[in-house]
Amino acid sequence: MVFYFESKITGTTYVIYMGIDKHENEDLIKYGWPEDVWFHVDKVSSAHVYLRCKPNESIDDIPHEVLSDCAQLVKANSIQGNKMNNIQVVYTPWANLKKTGDMAVGQVGFFRSKEVKSVHVERRINETVNRLNKTKVEKLPDLRQEKEDRDRQERNEAKKIANEQRLKEKEEIKRRKAEAELRSYSNFFTEENMTSNQDGNDSDDFM
């Protein structure tokens, strides 16, 4: 089971989701999307919360208000963290999550520690948590199929862009060839006209 939330605080809808337990988190780790950003309360147990960013949007582009929503949600879903003030919530791109065979279920590490960021949460803001909980929807998605569909769509879009680029290159080659031929014809007629003028001058000498 996966819980989905919507953050609309900026006027743009962002999808936030998390697994119901550590076993569901395993699938979320495995079948996340490149657009996803992972959130977790630092140094204590908590839910694994994911933010699905917009296409071509990086972790540094996340609006502050949306970042705060994710931090509040992950704090609220931490048994220990929810009772604490002045905590740190760490977050990083999904692609930076590292999972090895010797790790416990639901446990993750990082490939590059420099890509892990943190946000300070002074206290729980009930208004924020309640607003997000009102959008909460429970689903039982096929995460693997969703990932395959997403990857297929990305490949198709990449092929489309590549085909369009090849077409543009062919049109450019065709245009340059036509311009070259036009210059060649222009030079030919200019030389012919020069020869005709010279012939005319020779005829005048007989008068």
PyMOL commands that set and color helices and strands:
alter all, ss='L'
color gray80, all
select helices_A, chain A and resi 22-30+59-61+64-76+81-83+94-96+113-115+126-133+143-204
alter helices_A, ss='H'
color red, helices_A
select strands_A, chain A and resi 2-7+14-19+36-41+49-52+87-93+97-98+109-110+117-121+137-139
alter strands_A, ss='S'
color yellow, strands_A
deselect
rebuild
show_as cartoon
